[in-house]
Amino acid sequence: MRELFERLLVSATPASRVLLAVWASTPFFVIVLLAHGWALSSDEVRAGLNAGPMWALQALLLACVALNLTLAWRLWPRRGRRERVPRSAMLVCLSIGVGYTALTILSGTFTTCASVILVGVLAIGLLIFPMSTMFVAYLVCTGLIVGHDVGVLLGLWAYAPALGPQAFVSDQPTWWLAAWREYVFYAGYVVLLYLLLLLFSRLDDMHASLIQLSHTDELTGLANRRRFMQAVQAELVRQGRSGQPMCVALLDADHFKRVNDRFGHHAGDEVLRTLGAVMLGSVRTPTDVAARLGGEEFALLLPDTRLEDARRVCERLRSTLAAQRFRAEGQNYRVTVSIGLVESRGQDADAILAAADRQLYQAKTEGRNRVCCMVSMWGGA
C-alpha cells in the first residue's frame, strides 16, 4: 500500500490525484451513511438523536459522494494527461472538507474524535493537492467550525446538534454512541498514524537521496570527488592496521576536447557515461571505488590489490573502451584513455594522488592509450 501511494504521489497527474482523493474518502462516507441510516431506522438509537440535523447530514454526505463520483467519472479518461484540473480539484477538496467538517460539528467538535479525522484528512490533502487549493479548503472548514462555536456561545444552537439528551445515561454515552465514537477514534487513529509513517518514510527517503546525491556524480553514476577522497582516507586508516597493499589509478579520456568541439557536448556526455559504465564493469563492487573527479578525469581505488593485479584491471578497462565504437552526426569514432597507476603501502592521500598523476602524465607523454605504473612512491616504473 505504501509503495502504491508513493508511486501515485510521485508520478500522478493532476486528474489522477483527484481520483486518489475520491478513492480514499468515499468508503468512509459510505460507511457513515450506512451507519447513520441504520441509526435512524432503529427506535432505540433514534430516540437519542435529533432527526432533523441527522437527515441534513445524510443529505450532505450523499451529495458529497455523488459529486465526487461524478467528477471521478468525468476525470477517468483524462487520468494520464498532465493538464491541470483546478476546478475539479477544488470541488473535490471542498466536498471532502465540508463533509468531514459537518460530521465533526454535528457530533461535537471537541468531545469526539471526528476532529482528529478532519485534521488528518486536511494534512493528507497537502500531499495530494496544491497549497492554494488546500488553503481554500482550510479557510472554509475553519470558518464553519468557528462559526458553529460562535453560535454555541451565543446560544443559537446546541453544541452537538445531532445528539439529544437520551444519547446519554447518567452522563455516560449509550452503547451505540460509545461504539460510534470508538469507530471514529480508530478511523482517525489509522489516518494519522498512516500519515506520520508516510511522512517519516518520505523524510528517510529524502535523506538517503540527499546523501546519495552528495556522493554521486550525476552524469555517470560513479562516486564523485568527495566520496572518492573519503574512501581513500578510510582505506589508508584500514591499510595502516592490515598492512595490505592498495592501488590508486587516475584516468583521463584522450583528446576529449576534440569530441566536444566536433560533435557537441551531447556526444561528450555519452563518452563519459560509457567510460563510467566500463569502469563499473571492470572493478569489484562494492570493494573497489570508481569515481569521476571532474570533467574527463576519473579515478579508481583498489584496496587489497597488488600492482600487477591492478594493472590487469586497468588494461582490461583500457582495451574495452578502445574497442567501443561511438557514433555521432553519421560518423563513427573511438575514444581511448590514459591511466596512471600506483601501488601504495602507507603514503598519505596527497602523495599517492601526486604519484598517480605523474604516471598519468607519463602515459600521455608516451603516446596515450596506455597504462603507466609504479610500485610505491619510491619504487621503479
N, C-alpha and C positions, 0 to 999 in steps of 0.2 A: 504493500500500500504506500509506504513512504517513497520507494523508488518511482512509483507511478505518479504520485503527487509532485515529486521533484521534477520529473520529466515534463509533466504538464506545465509547471511553473516556468521552467527554463525555455521550452520550445513552443509554448502555447501561443496561438494567435489571439487577437482581441476577442473574436467571436467564441473561440473555444474556452476562454477564461469565463465568459458569461455562462456558457454551458456548464462549466465546472461548478460555478456558484449555484446554479439551479439544481444540479445533480446532488450537491451537498446539503442544500436546505430543504428541498421538497419532502424527503422522507420524514423529517422531524415534524414539519407542518401537517403531513397526512396523519401521523400517529396522534398528534394533538387533536386534530379534527375528529378522528375516530373515538378517542378517549372522551372528549367533551360531548360527542353525540351520545355515547353510552351514558354519561353522567346525566344528561338532560332527559334521557328516557327512563332513568331509574327514579322511582318515587323517593327512596331513601336519600339519594345523593342530591336530587333536585331540590329537596327541602332546604338544603344548606347553601343553595346558590341563588343568585339574583338572575332570573331568566333573561331579562332584557339585555344587560351587558354581555351575558354569555352568548346569546344569539347574535348580537352585534359582532362579537369577537369571531364567532364561527363564520359569519358572512365575510368579515375582513380577511381571515385566513384563507377562505375558499377563493376570494378574489385574488389574493396574492399568488396562490398556487396556479390559478387559471391564467393569470397574466404571465407568470414565469414560464409555464409550459408553452404558452402561445409564442412568447419570444424565443424560447428554445427551438420550437418547431420552425420558426422563420429563419433562425440563425444556423440551423444544422447544415444546410447546403453551403454555407459560407465559412464553415469551421476551419478550412485550410487556407483561407485567404488572410493576407496581412493588413487588409484595410481596417480602419478604426470603426468602431460601432458605439460612439459615445452616448447616443440616445438610449439604446438598448441596455448598455451597461448602467446608466443612471437609473433607468426604470427598475432593473433587477435589484440594484443596491437599495433603492428606496423601498421597494416592496418587501424585501427581506428584513431591512432595518425596521420599518414600521410594523411589520407583523410581529417580530420579536419584542419590540417596544410595547405594543398593545398588550401582548401576553404578560409582560413584566408588570405593567401598570395595573391591569385588572386583577392580578393575583397578589399584589403587594410588592412594591419596588424593593424595599429593604428587608423584608421578612421572609422572602423566598429566594431560591437560588436562580430564578429566572434572569435576574440581573447579571449573574455570572455567565450565563449563556450569551447574553447580549454583548457583554464585554469581549468574550471570546470570538463571537461572530464578527464584530467590528474589527478586531485585531487581525483575524484571518483575512478579512476583506482587504486589508492593506497589502497582503501578499499577492492578491489576485488583481485588484483594480488600481488605476492611477490614484495618486494622492488627491487630486482635485475632485474626482468622483466620490471618494470616501469622505472627503471633507464636508461635502453637501449632506451625505447620509448622517455623519456625526452631528451636524447642526440640527437636522430635522429630528433625530432621535433625542438629542439633548433637550431641544425645545419642547418636545412632547412631555418628557419626564419632568422638566422644570415647571411647565405649565400645569401639569397634574398636581405637583406638590404645592404650588401656589393656591390652586383651587381647594386642596385639602385644608391648608392653613386658614383659608377664608371661609371654610365650612360650606363650600358649594357642592361638594360630593364626598363620598366615602373614600377612605384610604385604599381599600381593596374593593372596588365596585362589584366584582363578580362574586364575592363571598357574602353570605348572610350570617346572622347570629347562630343558626343551627349548624354551621360548619365547625363549631367548637362545642365541646362538652367539658364543663368545669375548667374553662380557659385552656383546654388541650384540643388540638385538632382531631377531628374524627378520623377513622381509619382510612377513608378514601382520600381525604385531604393530605394525611400523612404519606400515603402511598404516592400521590401525585407529586408531593414535594420531594420524595425520595427519587422519583424518576427524573424530575427536573435537575436535582442535585447531581446525580450520576451523569446525566447527559452533559451538564455544564462542566463537570469534572473531567470527563473524557475530552471535551472540546479544548479546554485549557491545557490539559496535560499533553495532548497531541500537539497543540500549538507550541508549548515550551520545548518539547522534544524536537519538533521540526526546526525551531529557531536555533536551538543549541547545535543541532546537527548541521544546519547550514553555516553556523559560525565556525564549527570544526572544519567543514569542507573549505570554507573561505580561507581559514588559517593555513590549512595544508596547501591550498593553491598558491597562497602568497609565498610560503616557504619554497614551493616548487619553482615559482617564477623567479624568486631571488637567487636561485641556484642553477637555473637552466637557461641556456641560450635559446631564444625564441625561434630562430630560423632553423637550426639544425637539431634541436632537442638534446644536444650534448650539455655537459656541465659548463658553466661559464667560468670566467677567470677567478671570481671569488670562491666558488666551490672547489675549483682545482687547487688553489693555494691552501685552502683549509685542509683538503685531503693530503696534500704534500706535507704540511706541518704535522698532521695527525700521524702520518706514516713514518715521519722522521722520529717522533716520540716512540712509536712502536718498534721501529728498527733499532733504536738505542737499547731496548730491552732484549730483543731477539737476536741481534747481530746478523740478520739476514740481509742479502743484497737488495737493492732497489734500483730500478731503471726509470729514467725520465727521458722522453723524446719530445722535441719541438718539430713541428711540421709547417711547411709553407707551400701553398699552391704556386707552381711555377708560372710566371708571366700571367698572373691572374688579371692584372690591369688590362691586358690586351683583350681578354674575353669581354670585360665590361665595356671597353671602348668600341669594340667591333660589333658585339651582339646585344649590348644593353645590360642593365642590372638584373633583369629577369633571368637572363641566361646565367649571369654570375651567381645569382642566388641558387639556381638549380645545381650548379657545380658544387657550391658549398654544402647544400643538402646531401648531395651524393657522397661527397667526401666524408661527411658526418656519418652517413649510413655505413660506408665501408669501414670506418674506424670502429663503429659499434659491432660490426660483424667480424672484426679481427681480434677482439680482446675478450678476456674472461669477464663476465658480469656476475655479481657486482664487485668482484675483487679489484679489477683494473678500473681506471677512470679515464675516459676520453672527454676532452674539453675543447671548446673554441675560445681562444683568448681574445679574439677581436679581429675584424677584417678577414683575411685569408690565413691567419695564424692559428694553429691548433697545437694541442699537446696531449701526451699520453703519460699516465702514471702506471707503472707496472711493478707492484710490490712483490717481494719474494721471488724475484726474477733475475737471473744472471744475464750478462751481456749477450752471450750467444743466443740464448732463448729469445731475448728481447729483439735481437737483430732479425731473427727469423720472422717474428711478428711484424716488424716494420717492413721487411722485404715483401712479405705477403700482402701487406696493405698497399705498398707502393706499386707492385705489379698488378694488383686488382684494379686500382684506379687507372693505371696506364692503359689497361685493356678496355676501359669503359669508353664507350662512344657517345658523344653528345651531339645534338642536332639543334640548330637554330637558323632561321631565315633560309631554309633549304640547304644548309651546308652542314657537313659532319666535321667535328673537330675533337681532339683529345686534350686532356689536361693531366699533367704529371705533378708529382710532389717531391720536394726535397726534405730530407729528415736528418736531424742532428740528435744523436742518442748518446747518453752517458749512463754508466753504472756507478752508483754512489754507495759508499759504506760509512756514512755518518756526517758528510758535509752539510752545512746549513742550506736552506732553500735557495737563497740568492746565489750562492756559489754553484749549486747544482744547475740552476737555470742558466747562469752565465756560461758554464761549460757546455751545456747543450746548445746554447745559442752560437758558440764558437764552432761547434761541429756542424750546425745548420749552415753557417756562413761558408764553411769549407765545402759542404755538399754543393752549394750554389756556385762557388768558385770553380769547382772541378767539372761543371757542366750540367748541374741539376739532374733531377730524376734519379736520385741515388740516396743511399743511407751512409752517413759517416758517423763513426762511433769511437768511444774511448772508454777504457776501464778506469774508473775513479777519477778524481781530479788530477792526479799526478801520473796516471798510467799512460801507456803508449797507445797510439791510434791503431 
